[in-house]
Amino acid sequence: MAEAKKRNASQAITFGILLIIGLFMIYPLIWMFCATFKPNAEIFGSANLLPSSYSFDAYLKGWKGIGQYTFATFFINTLWMVIPTVVFTVLSCSIVAYGFARFDFPLKNFLFALMISTLMLPNAVIIIPRYLLFNKIGWLDTYQPFTVPALFACYPFFIFMLVQFLRGIPRDLDEAAGIDGCGSTGIFFRILLPLMKPALFSAGLFQFMWTWNDFFNSLIYINSVKKYPLSLGLRISLDAASAVAWDQVMAMSLISIIPLIIIFFFSQRYFIEGIATSGIKG
Amino acid sequence: MNNVALNPKPKLLTAKKFNKYKGLIYISPWLIGFLAFQLYPFVASFVYSFTNYNVLGATRFVGFDNYADLFSIDPDFIQSIKVSALYAVISVPSKLIFSLMVALLLNMKLKGINFFRTLYYLPSILGGSVAISALWKIMFMKEGTVNQILNIFGIGPLNWLGDPRLSLLTISLLQVWQFGSSMVLFLAALKQIPIELYEAAKVDGASKIRTFFSITLPMITPILFFNLIMQSINALQNFTSAFVVTNGGPLKSTYLIGLKLYIEAFTNFKMGYACAISWILFLIILVLTFVLFKSSSKWVYYEDGGKSNG
């Protein structure tokens, strides 16, 4: 009895600590939300979380963006950049993962080790020749520097994650389908791909998040405002603001991450399982 | 089964031969991508690092000049190495310790764990974006909300972004804030520790702290090791937060290598010089990874006895 009581008390304490940490972690985002309704002067110089009066000015003004391009343009551009990249990544990486997980071929172990070792290859070391290459073939100021590498499975992280997942699917299934006259392509598309859905979803979500948030690549590859994704649009308004319109910067920042927040809350299981499987089994 | 046996022999042989290479066809997208977008740039950046490649003039080989210049006449470069090292030393261990502590709390069988796990993971989803860097910049300004809150407790105001002693800490905090993915990994590792070990420790009357250091910590060292390597590599390459929040300042106190690389390559267009920087960064990462791997046999515990065969 006494022990149960003690356990309850310690659980309550743990719960309290977790809640405090949670609040602390989430506070910046809550503050950001509240700040978008505040006049510029109130964002600074006040510890109050809630605005003294609510105003949607920051959204209306901020949305206008730069020159003739509104944030609607930046949103559409981001989608044009992100969606093909995600689709291509998932498709190409799953096909490559199938090759590694289910077939024997010459140099397989060497190639697999090579693929894994590129996980550690810092992006910084290849970025300049890549830029020069894309420059030469006229891909600057297009989204091809994002979509084409995705089409060619340049994401070892996802290949590895999908290989791990495929290894968990019993080979009996493929063999049974093979006996029934299913070719290897048929086995992949009709048997394995549907079974891989959770892993494909995880990979797609991560790629969505990374490409959506990407700043460095957008910064070097995209140079006309007409094609700016959200990250560059935000940066421009941040520079232009120079101590004037912080409320607008916050409003547009918030709008730009809302899609991520929504997607995350609906699919957080896939994010978390994706990390756990790819990390642990490695 | 019968179908296979009935096939005429020669056809079976060619099919077998073809089967041998079938896997290669499936992995060919990666192979092409690897050669064109990873191996070629990798080799090219090494070659360029010995040239004076820039967008304007003619390119010629300059031997080790770029490397020599970096270490002799470019004080910014040494500064950027120091800053990046310090950034990694501050942010990586804090992030790992913090995420492990939270994972330990989450591992207690409480109600609502999934809710907390989701909540704690959210910053990792958003943290790398320009939006959050902008938020950080605004929150940590001199008149910003962080100082206003500290003021209630009689602290400050601190010049988070303007004081060279604090600026690096401010962007390190942004890194620590994104502790979600290492936390998830720790949590998964904690869940795999056999409960019998804890029961045995309880029978022996081991204290909680003792149990942590003798059972929990050794059992999760493989994940600790993985997190340490991945987080260090990431920290050494960070760019966005330093670029947006502080732009390297004040007094180059947040001038990370990533920023130096960007400025040389895409502002000064000294591509050859920037490639030399990228190769030094690569070597630093390589040596660090190598040292960590070498040291791992001393402190990483593998259940299958991996200790003996390295």
Contacts between the chains, C-beta under 8 A, distances in Angstrom:
chain1	res1	chain2	res2	distance
A	11	B	108	7.2
A	11	B	110	6.0
A	14	B	105	5.7
A	14	B	108	5.5
A	14	B	110	6.2
A	15	B	110	6.0
A	15	B	112	7.6
A	17	B	105	6.3
A	18	B	102	7.8
A	18	B	105	5.6
A	18	B	106	7.2
A	18	B	110	7.6
A	18	B	116	5.2
A	21	B	102	6.4
A	21	B	105	7.9
A	21	B	120	7.4
A	22	B	116	5.9
A	22	B	119	4.8
A	22	B	120	6.6
A	25	B	119	6.8
A	25	B	120	6.0
A	25	B	122	7.6
A	25	B	123	6.0
A	25	B	177	7.0
A	26	B	119	6.1
A	26	B	122	7.0
A	28	B	132	8.0
A	28	B	135	6.1
A	28	B	136	7.8
A	28	B	139	6.3
A	28	B	177	7.6
A	29	B	122	7.3
A	29	B	123	7.9
A	29	B	126	7.6
A	31	B	139	6.9
A	31	B	145	5.9
A	32	B	135	5.2
A	35	B	138	7.5
A	35	B	145	7.9
A	43	B	138	6.7
A	43	B	144	7.9
A	43	B	145	7.7
A	44	B	141	6.6
A	44	B	143	3.8
A	44	B	144	6.0
A	44	B	145	7.9
A	45	B	143	5.0
A	45	B	148	7.0
A	46	B	145	7.8
A	46	B	148	6.2
A	47	B	145	6.7
A	47	B	148	3.7
A	47	B	149	5.2
A	47	B	151	6.8
A	47	B	152	6.0
A	92	B	29	4.8
A	92	B	30	7.4
A	92	B	33	7.8
A	93	B	30	8.0
A	95	B	26	5.6
A	95	B	29	6.4
A	96	B	26	6.5
A	96	B	27	5.0
A	96	B	29	5.9
A	96	B	30	4.2
A	98	B	26	5.4
A	99	B	23	4.7
A	99	B	24	7.3
A	99	B	25	7.4
A	99	B	26	2.8
A	99	B	27	3.9
A	100	B	23	7.5
A	100	B	26	8.0
A	100	B	27	6.2
A	102	B	23	7.5
A	103	B	19	7.9
A	103	B	22	5.6
A	103	B	23	2.7
A	103	B	26	6.7
A	104	B	20	7.4
A	104	B	23	6.5
A	105	B	20	6.2
A	105	B	21	5.9
A	105	B	22	7.2
A	105	B	23	3.8
A	105	B	24	4.9
A	105	B	27	8.0
A	106	B	20	7.2
A	106	B	21	7.7
A	106	B	24	7.6
A	108	B	23	6.6
A	111	B	27	6.8
A	111	B	31	7.4
A	114	B	34	7.4
A	115	B	30	6.7
A	115	B	34	7.3
A	118	B	34	6.9
A	118	B	38	5.8
A	120	B	229	7.9
A	120	B	233	6.8
A	120	B	285	7.6
A	120	B	289	6.4
A	121	B	38	6.7
A	121	B	42	7.0
A	122	B	233	6.4
A	122	B	236	7.6
A	122	B	237	5.6
A	122	B	278	7.8
A	122	B	281	6.4
A	122	B	282	5.8
A	122	B	285	5.5
A	123	B	237	6.5
A	124	B	237	5.3
A	124	B	257	7.7
A	124	B	258	6.6
A	124	B	261	5.9
A	124	B	278	4.9
A	124	B	281	5.4
A	124	B	282	7.3
A	125	B	41	8.0
A	125	B	42	6.4
A	125	B	45	5.7
A	125	B	278	4.5
A	125	B	279	6.5
A	125	B	281	6.8
A	125	B	282	4.3
A	126	B	37	7.6
A	126	B	38	6.2
A	126	B	41	3.7
A	126	B	42	5.4
A	126	B	45	6.3
A	127	B	41	7.6
A	127	B	265	7.8
A	127	B	278	7.3
A	128	B	41	7.6
A	128	B	45	5.7
A	128	B	48	7.0
A	128	B	265	5.3
A	128	B	271	5.6
A	128	B	274	5.6
A	128	B	275	5.4
A	128	B	278	6.5
A	129	B	40	7.0
A	129	B	41	3.8
A	129	B	42	7.9
A	129	B	44	3.7
A	129	B	45	5.0
A	129	B	48	6.6
A	129	B	275	7.5
A	130	B	37	6.4
A	130	B	41	4.6
A	131	B	265	7.6
A	131	B	266	8.0
A	132	B	44	7.7
A	132	B	271	6.7
A	133	B	40	7.4
A	133	B	41	6.9
A	133	B	44	7.9
A	149	B	33	6.2
A	149	B	37	4.9
A	151	B	29	7.1
A	151	B	33	7.8
A	152	B	29	5.1
A	152	B	30	6.9
A	152	B	32	5.4
A	152	B	33	2.8
A	152	B	34	8.0
A	152	B	36	7.1
A	152	B	37	6.6
A	153	B	29	4.8
A	153	B	30	4.1
A	153	B	33	5.3
A	154	B	30	7.7
A	154	B	33	4.5
A	154	B	34	7.3
A	154	B	37	5.1
A	154	B	38	6.5
A	159	B	30	6.5
A	179	B	1	7.0
A	179	B	3	7.8
A	181	B	3	7.9
A	184	B	22	6.1
A	209	B	125	5.8
A	210	B	128	7.8
A	212	B	129	7.6
A	213	B	126	7.6
A	213	B	128	4.5
A	213	B	129	4.2
A	213	B	130	7.9
A	215	B	128	7.7
A	215	B	129	7.4
A	215	B	130	5.3
A	215	B	239	7.6
A	215	B	240	4.7
A	215	B	243	7.7
A	215	B	244	7.7
A	216	B	239	5.3
A	216	B	240	6.8
A	216	B	258	8.0
A	216	B	262	7.5
A	219	B	262	7.9
A	219	B	266	7.7
A	220	B	262	8.0
A	220	B	266	5.6
A	230	B	130	7.8
A	230	B	131	7.9
A	231	B	129	6.8
A	231	B	130	4.5
A	232	B	130	8.0
A	234	B	130	4.6
A	234	B	131	6.0
A	234	B	134	6.3
A	235	B	130	5.5
A	235	B	244	6.7
A	238	B	130	7.6
A	238	B	134	5.4
A	238	B	137	7.8
A	238	B	244	7.0
A	246	B	138	5.6
A	249	B	134	5.5
A	249	B	138	7.2
A	250	B	134	7.4
A	250	B	135	7.0
A	250	B	138	6.6
A	252	B	131	8.0
A	253	B	130	7.6
A	253	B	131	3.6
A	253	B	132	7.6
A	253	B	134	5.0
A	253	B	135	6.1
A	254	B	131	7.2
A	256	B	129	7.2
A	256	B	130	7.9
A	256	B	131	5.0
A	257	B	126	5.2
A	257	B	129	6.0
A	257	B	131	4.9
A	257	B	132	7.3
A	260	B	125	5.6
A	260	B	126	6.1
A	260	B	129	7.7
A	261	B	122	7.2
A	261	B	125	7.5
A	261	B	126	7.3
A	264	B	118	8.0
A	264	B	121	7.8
A	264	B	122	6.5
A	264	B	125	5.0
A	265	B	118	7.2
A	268	B	118	4.9
A	268	B	121	6.6
A	271	B	121	6.8
A	271	B	125	7.3
A	272	B	117	6.7
A	272	B	121	6.5
A	272	B	184	5.3
A	275	B	181	5.3
A	275	B	184	4.8
A	275	B	185	6.3
A	275	B	188	8.0
A	276	B	184	6.0
A	276	B	185	6.9
A	276	B	187	8.0
A	276	B	188	4.1
A	279	B	184	8.0
A	279	B	185	4.6
A	279	B	188	7.3
A	279	B	223	7.2
A	279	B	226	6.3
A	280	B	185	6.9
A	280	B	188	5.3
A	280	B	189	6.8
A	280	B	192	7.7
A	280	B	223	7.1
A	282	B	226	6.7
